[in-house]
Amino acid sequence: MRVLILTQGKYGDRIVEHIRCHCPEDWQVSGWEMPSIIEPIVEEPDDYLTEEIPDSDLVLQLGEQAQAAQLIPNVVKRSGARGVIASIDNSAWIPQGLRNQLRRELAREEVTIVYPEPLCSLDEEKVGFYLHTQEPYTSEVISHFARYFGRPSLEIKVDEKGYIAEASVKRGSPCGSTHYTVKRIIGLEAKNAVPTAGLMCLHYPCLASMQFERGEHGVDTIMHVSGRVFNESLEEALQGKI
């Protein structure tokens, strides 16, 4: 699969590095540093697409400006992508109105776009953590990406004394926090591993926003939601083992 990752700084750079290190060998992962855009409404998106855009099957949007997100339809057109994952680790990067606009515009081209909030809430069928806000999707290329990166899926072994003896990653968060955390939960008493493990996940440090918001997760921060995502995944892996 050909994955094109759009970045604007350290947030995206770390994700690109992690995906390149842990993706299947037959994937082609390209990165494109998006320009900083001052004008609030991008009237001529092609003016900013001065470099050649690689052919791709999937676009992963990690831009840190709402203006950058306005370039997505033109990037998709040039790259030939059939799916877009637009990270919402900070809701200001793609406001709700712009999300709706992009979804309508891309749907006309039969391209699926999803908005995982946070990025580690993505799985092979849906995005979002809380049940009342989860959104299902249908896209082969997005599902294929989500087999390897998204909502953590863990394999845990507990010893006879009730301590975590082994931990491995079946699917990890794109930022790398899952791989970071599983190395540090070895030796924890399994019954007390949650919520300690979720705090470890945030110590990576998590890249999601610490801004308190009213939105799909009530009054909370997206960063805290990412910790809950990991804790829930660990709880599932420990079921029947404590």
N, C-alpha and C positions, 0 to 999 in steps of 0.2 A: 504494500500500500504506500502511496505517496502522500506525505503529510507536509503541509506548508504551515509554519508557525509564525504569526505576526507578533512582534514585540516592540516595546518602547523603552526598555530599561531593565534594571536588575530583576524585577519581578518575573518578567518573561524569560530572561537569560537563564535563570536557574532551572526553570521548567524545561527549557530546550535541552539543556545539558543532561538533565535526568532522563528525559525521554530518549535521547540518543544513546544513553548508556544501557537502558533497559528494554528497548523495543526489540521486536523480532528482527532477525538478521536480514530478512528480505524487504524490510521497510526502507523507504527513502525519505529522510527527514530534512527538509529545507527550512531555513530561517530567513525572515525579511524584517529588517529594522524599519519600522514605520516612522515617517517624519513627524516632528512636532508641528501642530497646526494651530494658528492663532485665531483665524476667522471662525465665528461660532457656527455658521452654516456653510458647509462645503458645497459651493455652487458647481465647481468643475473638478470632480474627483480625479480625473485623469491627469490633471496638472501635478498631482502629487505622486503619481505612479510612473516616475521617470525611468525606473530600472525595469529590467525584464522580470516578469513574474513567472516562477517555475510552474510547469504543469503539475497538477495535484488532484488527488481524489478527495481530500479532506483539508479544510482550513481550520486551524486552531487560533482563535483571536485572543491575544493577550495584551492588546493595546490599553493604555492608561488614560485615554482621553475619549470623550464622547465624539469629538470630531474625527478621531481615528476610526471609530466604528462605522462612520458614514462612508468609509472607503470599501467596506466589505463587499457590496454588490459588484463593484468594478473589479475587485481582486478575484472574486468568484468567476466572473465572466472571462477574465484573462487566463485564469488557471485551469478552468474546466471542472472545478470541484463540484461534487454532488452533495456535500454536507458541510455544515459549519458548526463548530463548538465555540460559543462566545462566553468566555469565563466572566462570572459575576462575583469575583472576590472583593469587589468594591462597587456598590450599586451606582455610584456617580459615573463610572466609566461607560455605562450604557443605560440611561434612564428608561423608564417603562415605556414612554411614548415612542422612543427610538427603537426599542425592542419590537414593538408592534409593527412599526413601519418596515423594519428590516424583514420581519417574518412575512409580511404581505408581499413585499417586493421580490423576495427570493422564492416564495411559493409559486409566483407566476412563471418562474424558470424551473419549477419542480425540484428545487433545492431545499433541503431541510436545515433549519437552524435551531439549536437548542441553547438554553441559557442556564447552565448549572450554577446554583448559588448555595454553597460554594462549589468550586470546580471539582472537589473530591466527592460531591454528591452524585456524580454521573455513574449510571450503570448501563447495562445493555438494553434496557427497555424504557428508562425514565430518567428525569433529572429532578433534584430537589430532595430535601431531607424530611421535612414535616409532611405527614400524610395528606393534609388538606391543601398543600401547595405543590405536590408532586405533579409533574407533567410527563405523560407518556409520549413517545415519539416512535416513528418508523423510519429507519434509515440504516441500510446495511453497512455503510462506511463508518457511521458514528458508532454503531454497535460493535463493529470490529475493533475500533480504537478502545472502546470501553471494556473489552475483554482483558485488556492489559493495564489500562490507566483509568482511575476514577475512584469510586467508592471502595475502600479497602476490603479485601477478602483475605483472611488469614488461615494458616494451618498451625494449630497449637497442640503441644503435647505436655501433659501434666504428670509429674512423677507421683510415686506412691505416698509421698508426704504432703502432696497438695500444692507443690510449687511448679511454676512454669519451667519446664526442662528444655523445650525446643519451640521455636517460633519462626515461621517462614511466611513470605508474601506470595499469595496467588495473584492478587491484583493490588496495586499500590496507588496512592495519590500521585498526580502528575508532578507535584512539587518535591517529592522525595521524602516527605515526613513519615510515611509508613515504613519505609526501609530503615530510616533513622530510629524509629521507635521500637521496632521488633527486636533490635539488637540490645535494647536497654530493659526490656521486660523479662528477660531470662533471669530466673532466680526470685521473681516476685511471687508472693503467695497468691495463688490463682483467685481465691475468693475476695481478695482485696485489690486485685489488679485494676479494677475500674473503681473510681475515676482517675487513679494515678496515671495510668497509661495515656489518657486523653490529655493530661497536663504535659506529659513528656512530648506528645505530638506537637503541642503548641510551642514548646521550647526549641523547636528545630532552627529557627523560629517559623511559625506559620506565616504565610504571606497574605492572608485575608485581612480585611479591614477591621479595626477596633472601634469604628464609629458606631455608636448606638443608633439604631434605626427603628422606625415603626414600619413593618412591612410583612413579608411572608413568614418571618420568624418572630412576630410580635415585637416587643421592645428587647432587642438583643444585639449582639455584634455577630458579623459573619464569621469572625475568628472563633468565637465560642461555639458556634454551630459546627465548625470543622472538628473541634475537639469531641463533640457529641457524636459526630459521624464515626470517628475512630472508636470511641467507647462502645457504640452499638455493634460495630463490626467485631470487636473483641468479645463482647458478650455472646454473640452468635457462635464464634469459634470455640468458646468455652462451654457451650451448652452440653450437658451430659457428662462433663469431665470434672466437675467440682462436687 
